[in-house]
Amino acid sequence: MTDRHDGRSQSGAPEADASGAPAWDGVLFDLDDTLLDLKTAQRAAFTATVCRQWPGVDALGEGPLRAAAVDFAADVRGHYQRYIAGELTFAEQRLARAADALQGLGAPGAAAVPDAQLWVTEYEHLVRSHWRLFPEVAAVLEQVRASGRPVGIVTNNVEEYQRGKAAAIGLGWIDVVVGSDTVGAPKPDAAPFLAGCAGLRTEPARTLFVGDSLKHDVAGASGAGLVPVWSVRDAADTADGSGEGAGTEPVDPSGHEIRRATAAPVREPERGCWRIGSLEALRAWL
């Protein structure tokens, strides 16, 4: 028997302070589309690459090309998850996504077959040139560091690649980076979350996990005993398409409404998490 404090109340729920905010000693973040605005980088790189692959695409007009770029970045057919599952190589998932986009745009003949040099090598150079943190991220992370709380990253891409990405966008100071290959399992498995906590030397129940995916980040962090914080920057990226009408709230794939961002984290009891519209909201807990 031990009297070690594990950060949970007698009921088993994570502890909270007098305001109802969770008590926390450290924070882990997803990287892509949580700290890094990857979708914007992917859309820009896609547009430039598809124009090189098929010069005649301009005749379609701006709308179809923009829609194809959004679908490519969102990976609507799940090729990246097949890569995570070991069914495709990284290059194969990129080429599969490109093929879907080109066929969807109606590219004729050979133009519908992705050129590997363009999509694997040149696209990679382009997307890296567009990597940027979301505007508030650097300042909020610096405030977290100043509070004495450690910061780490848990991501569903290989560790070496993500460490290089973090360094390229000014986050090389983050020592704890857990990739999909670090512990032999990707999110939502509990192992990468627990490895992140071990790296921070924090108890899971007193560790925030901030990410943009309900399945991989929120459900995974909750299952591992962390405090899940759902980052919803762009409802259009999260919605199922039914939230476009005036006066309606977008919904996530489970059918729940996504309420608009507020200045402080908002408790989402039906999902068992907190919700934020940007990292700025974490300042309320500092």
Short mmCIF file of the C-alpha atoms (twelve columns), coordinates in Angstrom:
data_MODEL
# 
_entry.id   MODEL 
# 
loop_
_atom_site.group_PDB 
_atom_site.id 
_atom_site.type_symbol 
_atom_site.label_atom_id 
_atom_site.label_alt_id 
_atom_site.label_comp_id 
_atom_site.label_asym_id 
_atom_site.label_seq_id 
_atom_site.Cartn_x 
_atom_site.Cartn_y 
_atom_site.Cartn_z 
_atom_site.pdbx_PDB_model_num 
ATOM 1   C CA . MET A 1   0.000   0.000  0.000   1 
ATOM 2   C CA . THR A 2   1.259   3.498  -0.823  1 
ATOM 3   C CA . ASP A 3   0.272   7.050  -0.058  1 
ATOM 4   C CA . ARG A 4   1.723   8.325  -3.369  1 
ATOM 5   C CA . HIS A 5   -0.441  11.104 -4.756  1 
ATOM 6   C CA . ASP A 6   -1.590  10.245 -8.292  1 
ATOM 7   C CA . GLY A 7   -3.499  13.444 -9.073  1 
ATOM 8   C CA . ARG A 8   -6.977  11.933 -8.814  1 
ATOM 9   C CA . SER A 9   -9.730  12.485 -6.326  1 
ATOM 10  C CA . GLN A 10  -11.211 9.608  -4.343  1 
ATOM 11  C CA . SER A 11  -13.878 9.303  -7.033  1 
ATOM 12  C CA . GLY A 12  -11.172 8.558  -9.612  1 
ATOM 13  C CA . ALA A 13  -11.641 11.788 -11.579 1 
ATOM 14  C CA . PRO A 14  -8.736  14.187 -12.184 1 
ATOM 15  C CA . GLU A 15  -8.466  16.827 -9.495  1 
ATOM 16  C CA . ALA A 16  -9.697  20.368 -10.102 1 
ATOM 17  C CA . ASP A 17  -8.983  23.665 -8.421  1 
ATOM 18  C CA . ALA A 18  -11.632 25.903 -6.823  1 
ATOM 19  C CA . SER A 19  -12.606 27.331 -10.239 1 
ATOM 20  C CA . GLY A 20  -13.290 23.880 -11.663 1 
ATOM 21  C CA . ALA A 21  -10.201 23.952 -13.895 1 
ATOM 22  C CA . PRO A 22  -8.080  20.782 -13.815 1 
ATOM 23  C CA . ALA A 23  -4.970  20.733 -11.660 1 
ATOM 24  C CA . TRP A 24  -1.999  20.075 -13.922 1 
ATOM 25  C CA . ASP A 25  1.764   19.809 -13.739 1 
ATOM 26  C CA . GLY A 26  2.677   19.445 -17.425 1 
ATOM 27  C CA . VAL A 27  1.232   19.400 -20.915 1 
ATOM 28  C CA . LEU A 28  1.593   17.242 -24.013 1 
ATOM 29  C CA . PHE A 29  0.546   18.465 -27.444 1 
ATOM 30  C CA . ASP A 30  -0.274  16.891 -30.735 1 
ATOM 31  C CA . LEU A 31  1.911   18.593 -33.358 1 
ATOM 32  C CA . ASP A 32  0.186   18.728 -36.744 1 
ATOM 33  C CA . ASP A 33  -2.822  21.071 -36.865 1 
ATOM 34  C CA . THR A 34  -2.514  21.719 -33.130 1 
ATOM 35  C CA . LEU A 35  0.796   23.593 -32.886 1 
ATOM 36  C CA . LEU A 36  1.700   23.615 -36.591 1 
ATOM 37  C CA . ASP A 37  -0.748  24.858 -39.219 1 
ATOM 38  C CA . LEU A 38  -0.144  21.832 -41.418 1 
ATOM 39  C CA . LYS A 39  -3.348  21.976 -43.458 1 
ATOM 40  C CA . THR A 40  -2.497  25.442 -44.779 1 
ATOM 41  C CA . ALA A 41  0.990   24.233 -45.728 1 
ATOM 42  C CA . GLN A 42  -0.443  21.134 -47.415 1 
ATOM 43  C CA . ARG A 43  -2.989  23.133 -49.387 1 
ATOM 44  C CA . ALA A 44  -0.354  25.548 -50.670 1 
ATOM 45  C CA . ALA A 45  2.037   22.751 -51.614 1 
ATOM 46  C CA . PHE A 46  -0.780  20.764 -53.243 1 
ATOM 47  C CA . THR A 47  -1.915  23.678 -55.400 1 
ATOM 48  C CA . ALA A 48  1.613   24.367 -56.674 1 
ATOM 49  C CA . THR A 49  2.310   20.677 -57.319 1 
ATOM 50  C CA . VAL A 50  -0.933  19.866 -59.101 1 
ATOM 51  C CA . CYS A 51  -0.354  22.812 -61.442 1 
ATOM 52  C CA . ARG A 52  3.040   21.340 -62.344 1 
ATOM 53  C CA . GLN A 53  1.554   17.867 -62.798 1 
ATOM 54  C CA . TRP A 54  -1.316  19.113 -64.960 1 
ATOM 55  C CA . PRO A 55  -0.812  22.609 -66.433 1 
ATOM 56  C CA . GLY A 56  -4.359  22.605 -67.807 1 
ATOM 57  C CA . VAL A 57  -5.919  22.483 -64.332 1 
ATOM 58  C CA . ASP A 58  -6.230  26.290 -64.310 1 
ATOM 59  C CA . ALA A 59  -9.069  25.987 -66.808 1 
ATOM 60  C CA . LEU A 60  -11.247 24.484 -64.051 1 
ATOM 61  C CA . GLY A 61  -11.229 27.735 -62.119 1 
ATOM 62  C CA . GLU A 62  -10.313 28.481 -58.532 1 
ATOM 63  C CA . GLY A 63  -13.226 26.716 -56.815 1 
ATOM 64  C CA . PRO A 64  -12.578 23.090 -57.842 1 
ATOM 65  C CA . LEU A 65  -8.843  23.449 -57.219 1 
ATOM 66  C CA . ARG A 66  -9.441  24.869 -53.754 1 
ATOM 67  C CA . ALA A 67  -11.889 22.073 -52.915 1 
ATOM 68  C CA . ALA A 68  -9.412  19.440 -54.109 1 
ATOM 69  C CA . ALA A 69  -6.671  20.994 -51.972 1 
ATOM 70  C CA . VAL A 70  -8.935  20.855 -48.903 1 
ATOM 71  C CA . ASP A 71  -9.786  17.188 -49.536 1 
ATOM 72  C CA . PHE A 72  -6.112  16.333 -50.112 1 
ATOM 73  C CA . ALA A 73  -5.092  17.956 -46.823 1 
ATOM 74  C CA . ALA A 74  -7.977  16.283 -44.976 1 
ATOM 75  C CA . ASP A 75  -7.058  12.880 -46.493 1 
ATOM 76  C CA . VAL A 76  -10.726 12.045 -46.857 1 
ATOM 77  C CA . ARG A 77  -10.070 8.418  -47.918 1 
ATOM 78  C CA . GLY A 78  -7.769  7.660  -45.008 1 
ATOM 79  C CA . HIS A 79  -4.530  6.829  -46.820 1 
ATOM 80  C CA . TYR A 80  -2.395  8.344  -44.054 1 
ATOM 81  C CA . GLN A 81  -4.025  6.055  -41.495 1 
ATOM 82  C CA . ARG A 82  -3.114  3.124  -43.723 1 
ATOM 83  C CA . TYR A 83  0.483   4.352  -43.538 1 
ATOM 84  C CA . ILE A 84  0.257   4.527  -39.740 1 
ATOM 85  C CA . ALA A 85  -1.114  0.973  -39.766 1 
ATOM 86  C CA . GLY A 86  1.868   -0.191 -41.834 1 
ATOM 87  C CA . GLU A 87  -0.180  -0.927 -44.963 1 
ATOM 88  C CA . LEU A 88  1.487   1.797  -47.084 1 
ATOM 89  C CA . THR A 89  4.854   3.536  -47.078 1 
ATOM 90  C CA . PHE A 90  4.950   7.285  -46.510 1 
ATOM 91  C CA . ALA A 91  5.562   7.846  -50.236 1 
ATOM 92  C CA . GLU A 92  2.730   5.480  -51.192 1 
ATOM 93  C CA . GLN A 93  0.174   7.278  -49.038 1 
ATOM 94  C CA . ARG A 94  1.235   10.631 -50.555 1 
ATOM 95  C CA . LEU A 95  0.887   9.250  -54.100 1 
ATOM 96  C CA . ALA A 96  -2.490  7.667  -53.281 1 
ATOM 97  C CA . ARG A 97  -3.813  10.985 -52.002 1 
ATOM 98  C CA . ALA A 98  -2.503  12.749 -55.098 1 
ATOM 99  C CA . ALA A 99  -4.108  10.151 -57.382 1 
ATOM 100 C CA . ASP A 100 -7.473  10.626 -55.682 1 
ATOM 101 C CA . ALA A 101 -7.219  14.393 -56.103 1 
ATOM 102 C CA . LEU A 102 -6.165  14.262 -59.763 1 
ATOM 103 C CA . GLN A 103 -8.912  11.797 -60.650 1 
ATOM 104 C CA . GLY A 104 -11.450 13.884 -58.751 1 
ATOM 105 C CA . LEU A 105 -10.401 16.941 -60.728 1 
ATOM 106 C CA . GLY A 106 -10.813 15.010 -63.979 1 
ATOM 107 C CA . ALA A 107 -7.181  15.035 -65.056 1 
ATOM 108 C CA . PRO A 108 -6.865  13.368 -68.475 1 
ATOM 109 C CA . GLY A 109 -4.682  10.388 -69.346 1 
ATOM 110 C CA . ALA A 110 -1.131  10.500 -68.000 1 
ATOM 111 C CA . ALA A 111 -1.894  13.677 -66.065 1 
ATOM 112 C CA . ALA A 112 -4.050  11.584 -63.722 1 
ATOM 113 C CA . VAL A 113 -1.057  9.437  -62.692 1 
ATOM 114 C CA . PRO A 114 0.998   11.213 -59.997 1 
ATOM 115 C CA . ASP A 115 4.617   11.849 -60.927 1 
ATOM 116 C CA . ALA A 116 6.658   10.437 -58.027 1 
ATOM 117 C CA . GLN A 117 9.395   13.056 -58.354 1 
ATOM 118 C CA . LEU A 118 6.837   15.832 -58.120 1 
ATOM 119 C CA . TRP A 119 4.712   14.411 -55.315 1 
ATOM 120 C CA . VAL A 120 7.317   12.737 -53.137 1 
ATOM 121 C CA . THR A 121 10.344  15.022 -53.518 1 
ATOM 122 C CA . GLU A 122 9.248   18.417 -54.818 1 
ATOM 123 C CA . TYR A 123 6.019   18.475 -52.820 1 
ATOM 124 C CA . GLU A 124 8.045   17.742 -49.673 1 
ATOM 125 C CA . HIS A 125 10.292  20.739 -50.306 1 
ATOM 126 C CA . LEU A 126 7.251   22.928 -50.911 1 
ATOM 127 C CA . VAL A 127 5.306   21.827 -47.850 1 
ATOM 128 C CA . ARG A 128 8.347   22.343 -45.615 1 
ATOM 129 C CA . SER A 129 8.706   25.884 -46.942 1 
ATOM 130 C CA . HIS A 130 5.158   26.608 -45.721 1 
ATOM 131 C CA . TRP A 131 5.469   25.089 -42.236 1 
ATOM 132 C CA . ARG A 132 4.365   27.699 -39.687 1 
ATOM 133 C CA . LEU A 133 3.208   27.678 -36.074 1 
ATOM 134 C CA . PHE A 134 -0.258  29.021 -35.463 1 
ATOM 135 C CA . PRO A 135 0.145   32.705 -34.521 1 
ATOM 136 C CA . GLU A 136 -0.350  32.415 -30.761 1 
ATOM 137 C CA . VAL A 137 1.591   29.206 -30.167 1 
ATOM 138 C CA . ALA A 138 5.101   30.509 -29.448 1 
ATOM 139 C CA . ALA A 139 3.931   33.046 -26.865 1 
ATOM 140 C CA . VAL A 140 1.620   30.609 -25.066 1 
ATOM 141 C CA . LEU A 141 4.287   27.899 -24.913 1 
ATOM 142 C CA . GLU A 142 6.753   30.397 -23.508 1 
ATOM 143 C CA . GLN A 143 4.236   31.302 -20.796 1 
ATOM 144 C CA . VAL A 144 3.757   27.605 -19.977 1 
ATOM 145 C CA . ARG A 145 7.536   27.194 -19.685 1 
ATOM 146 C CA . ALA A 146 7.734   30.280 -17.476 1 
ATOM 147 C CA . SER A 147 5.182   28.679 -15.134 1 
ATOM 148 C CA . GLY A 148 7.657   25.848 -14.549 1 
ATOM 149 C CA . ARG A 149 5.539   23.210 -16.273 1 
ATOM 150 C CA . PRO A 150 7.223   20.854 -18.780 1 
ATOM 151 C CA . VAL A 151 6.033   20.600 -22.383 1 
ATOM 152 C CA . GLY A 152 6.127   17.621 -24.742 1 
ATOM 153 C CA . ILE A 153 4.759   16.382 -28.058 1 
ATOM 154 C CA . VAL A 154 2.970   13.111 -28.857 1 
ATOM 155 C CA . THR A 155 2.360   12.700 -32.576 1 
ATOM 156 C CA . ASN A 156 1.174   10.145 -35.116 1 
ATOM 157 C CA . ASN A 157 4.194   10.413 -37.380 1 
ATOM 158 C CA . VAL A 158 7.650   8.943  -36.938 1 
ATOM 159 C CA . GLU A 159 9.741   10.530 -34.194 1 
ATOM 160 C CA . GLU A 160 12.771  11.501 -36.287 1 
ATOM 161 C CA . TYR A 161 10.653  13.323 -38.877 1 
ATOM 162 C CA . GLN A 162 8.616   15.123 -36.240 1 
ATOM 163 C CA . ARG A 163 11.687  16.154 -34.246 1 
ATOM 164 C CA . GLY A 164 13.065  17.709 -37.412 1 
ATOM 165 C CA . LYS A 165 9.759   19.433 -38.053 1 
ATOM 166 C CA . ALA A 166 9.615   20.786 -34.502 1 
ATOM 167 C CA . ALA A 167 13.164  22.134 -34.810 1 
ATOM 168 C CA . ALA A 168 12.334  23.775 -38.153 1 
ATOM 169 C CA . ILE A 169 9.461   25.753 -36.629 1 
ATOM 170 C CA . GLY A 170 11.300  26.882 -33.505 1 
ATOM 171 C CA . LEU A 171 10.324  24.081 -31.129 1 
ATOM 172 C CA . GLY A 172 13.668  22.319 -30.990 1 
ATOM 173 C CA . TRP A 173 13.810  23.060 -27.259 1 
ATOM 174 C CA . ILE A 174 11.083  20.461 -26.653 1 
ATOM 175 C CA . ASP A 175 12.994  17.356 -25.566 1 
ATOM 176 C CA . VAL A 176 10.045  15.007 -25.115 1 
ATOM 177 C CA . VAL A 177 8.798   13.970 -28.560 1 
ATOM 178 C CA . VAL A 178 6.946   10.662 -28.848 1 
ATOM 179 C CA . GLY A 179 6.275   9.492  -32.397 1 
ATOM 180 C CA . SER A 180 4.172   6.707  -33.844 1 
ATOM 181 C CA . ASP A 181 7.268   4.484  -33.848 1 
ATOM 182 C CA . THR A 182 8.682   5.427  -30.434 1 
ATOM 183 C CA . VAL A 183 6.827   2.853  -28.346 1 
ATOM 184 C CA . GLY A 184 5.527   0.559  -31.077 1 
ATOM 185 C CA . ALA A 185 1.987   1.929  -31.207 1 
ATOM 186 C CA . PRO A 186 0.370   5.161  -32.441 1 
ATOM 187 C CA . LYS A 187 -2.407  7.172  -30.814 1 
ATOM 188 C CA . PRO A 188 -5.088  6.367  -29.647 1 
ATOM 189 C CA . ASP A 189 -3.207  3.511  -27.954 1 
ATOM 190 C CA . ALA A 190 -2.361  4.446  -24.357 1 
ATOM 191 C CA . ALA A 191 1.358   3.686  -24.767 1 
ATOM 192 C CA . PRO A 192 2.486   6.922  -26.479 1 
ATOM 193 C CA . PHE A 193 0.530   9.068  -24.008 1 
ATOM 194 C CA . LEU A 194 2.064   7.273  -21.044 1 
ATOM 195 C CA . ALA A 195 5.529   7.518  -22.619 1 
ATOM 196 C CA . GLY A 196 5.005   11.263 -22.922 1 
ATOM 197 C CA . CYS A 197 4.072   11.525 -19.258 1 
ATOM 198 C CA . ALA A 198 7.116   9.462  -18.327 1 
ATOM 199 C CA . GLY A 199 9.282   11.860 -20.304 1 
ATOM 200 C CA . LEU A 200 7.766   14.873 -18.553 1 
ATOM 201 C CA . ARG A 201 7.902   13.053 -15.192 1 
ATOM 202 C CA . THR A 202 4.278   13.917 -14.544 1 
ATOM 203 C CA . GLU A 203 1.359   11.779 -13.420 1 
ATOM 204 C CA . PRO A 204 -1.124  11.144 -16.261 1 
ATOM 205 C CA . ALA A 205 -4.048  12.513 -14.234 1 
ATOM 206 C CA . ARG A 206 -2.168  15.805 -13.788 1 
ATOM 207 C CA . THR A 207 -1.064  16.081 -17.430 1 
ATOM 208 C CA . LEU A 208 -3.009  17.947 -20.102 1 
ATOM 209 C CA . PHE A 209 -3.149  16.556 -23.601 1 
ATOM 210 C CA . VAL A 210 -4.104  19.065 -26.297 1 
ATOM 211 C CA . GLY A 211 -4.985  17.834 -29.779 1 
ATOM 212 C CA . ASP A 212 -7.380  18.328 -32.679 1 
ATOM 213 C CA . SER A 213 -8.631  14.757 -33.179 1 
ATOM 214 C CA . LEU A 214 -11.527 13.388 -31.159 1 
ATOM 215 C CA . LYS A 215 -10.549 9.803  -31.982 1 
ATOM 216 C CA . HIS A 216 -6.767  9.881  -31.706 1 
ATOM 217 C CA . ASP A 217 -6.208  12.690 -29.197 1 
ATOM 218 C CA . VAL A 218 -9.283  13.103 -27.001 1 
ATOM 219 C CA . ALA A 219 -10.338 9.463  -26.742 1 
ATOM 220 C CA . GLY A 220 -6.748  8.259  -26.550 1 
ATOM 221 C CA . ALA A 221 -5.713  10.709 -23.844 1 
ATOM 222 C CA . SER A 222 -8.841  9.981  -21.837 1 
ATOM 223 C CA . GLY A 223 -8.253  6.249  -22.041 1 
ATOM 224 C CA . ALA A 224 -4.687  6.712  -20.817 1 
ATOM 225 C CA . GLY A 225 -5.864  8.760  -17.842 1 
ATOM 226 C CA . LEU A 226 -4.713  12.207 -19.006 1 
ATOM 227 C CA . VAL A 227 -6.815  15.388 -19.081 1 
ATOM 228 C CA . PRO A 228 -7.974  15.724 -22.729 1 
ATOM 229 C CA . VAL A 229 -8.303  19.174 -24.298 1 
ATOM 230 C CA . TRP A 230 -9.858  19.274 -27.765 1 
ATOM 231 C CA . SER A 231 -8.500  22.020 -30.034 1 
ATOM 232 C CA . VAL A 232 -11.164 23.129 -32.532 1 
ATOM 233 C CA . ARG A 233 -9.648  25.919 -34.604 1 
ATOM 234 C CA . ASP A 234 -11.703 25.527 -37.761 1 
ATOM 235 C CA . ALA A 235 -15.146 24.016 -37.458 1 
ATOM 236 C CA . ALA A 236 -15.256 23.523 -41.227 1 
ATOM 237 C CA . ASP A 237 -12.355 21.087 -41.013 1 
ATOM 238 C CA . THR A 238 -14.021 19.147 -38.201 1 
ATOM 239 C CA . ALA A 239 -17.621 19.285 -39.394 1 
ATOM 240 C CA . ASP A 240 -19.363 16.736 -41.589 1 
ATOM 241 C CA . GLY A 241 -20.536 19.418 -44.003 1 
ATOM 242 C CA . SER A 242 -23.956 19.968 -42.418 1 
ATOM 243 C CA . GLY A 243 -22.934 23.075 -40.513 1 
ATOM 244 C CA . GLU A 244 -22.644 25.487 -43.431 1 
ATOM 245 C CA . GLY A 245 -26.071 27.021 -43.191 1 
ATOM 246 C CA . ALA A 246 -26.677 30.372 -41.536 1 
ATOM 247 C CA . GLY A 247 -27.648 30.092 -37.908 1 
ATOM 248 C CA . THR A 248 -26.528 26.480 -37.503 1 
ATOM 249 C CA . GLU A 249 -23.676 25.111 -35.459 1 
ATOM 250 C CA . PRO A 250 -21.307 22.663 -37.137 1 
ATOM 251 C CA . VAL A 251 -21.283 19.090 -35.898 1 
ATOM 252 C CA . ASP A 252 -18.547 16.535 -35.439 1 
ATOM 253 C CA . PRO A 253 -18.881 13.019 -36.916 1 
ATOM 254 C CA . SER A 254 -20.727 11.795 -33.813 1 
ATOM 255 C CA . GLY A 255 -23.480 14.341 -34.414 1 
ATOM 256 C CA . HIS A 256 -22.670 16.618 -31.483 1 
ATOM 257 C CA . GLU A 257 -22.745 20.346 -32.037 1 
ATOM 258 C CA . ILE A 258 -19.409 22.183 -31.932 1 
ATOM 259 C CA . ARG A 259 -20.007 25.321 -29.935 1 
ATOM 260 C CA . ARG A 260 -18.027 28.406 -30.873 1 
ATOM 261 C CA . ALA A 261 -14.664 29.148 -29.323 1 
ATOM 262 C CA . THR A 262 -14.558 31.135 -26.107 1 
ATOM 263 C CA . ALA A 263 -11.755 32.894 -24.241 1 
ATOM 264 C CA . ALA A 264 -11.295 30.107 -21.682 1 
ATOM 265 C CA . PRO A 265 -11.487 26.315 -21.985 1 
ATOM 266 C CA . VAL A 266 -15.049 25.022 -21.948 1 
ATOM 267 C CA . ARG A 267 -16.007 21.705 -20.400 1 
ATOM 268 C CA . GLU A 268 -17.616 19.240 -22.849 1 
ATOM 269 C CA . PRO A 269 -19.130 16.617 -20.515 1 
ATOM 270 C CA . GLU A 270 -20.733 14.607 -23.317 1 
ATOM 271 C CA . ARG A 271 -17.274 14.046 -24.825 1 
ATOM 272 C CA . GLY A 272 -15.405 13.867 -21.526 1 
ATOM 273 C CA . CYS A 273 -12.988 16.640 -22.438 1 
ATOM 274 C CA . TRP A 274 -12.317 20.366 -22.436 1 
ATOM 275 C CA . ARG A 275 -12.584 22.400 -25.662 1 
ATOM 276 C CA . ILE A 276 -10.548 25.374 -26.825 1 
ATOM 277 C CA . GLY A 277 -10.611 27.489 -29.985 1 
ATOM 278 C CA . SER A 278 -6.905  28.297 -29.810 1 
ATOM 279 C CA . LEU A 279 -4.030  27.863 -27.397 1 
ATOM 280 C CA . GLU A 280 -4.762  31.345 -26.081 1 
ATOM 281 C CA . ALA A 281 -7.482  29.744 -23.967 1 
ATOM 282 C CA . LEU A 282 -4.854  27.885 -21.913 1 
ATOM 283 C CA . ARG A 283 -3.731  31.224 -20.439 1 
ATOM 284 C CA . ALA A 284 -6.830  31.028 -18.217 1 
ATOM 285 C CA . TRP A 285 -5.231  28.015 -16.509 1 
ATOM 286 C CA . LEU A 286 -1.818  29.614 -15.969 1 
# 
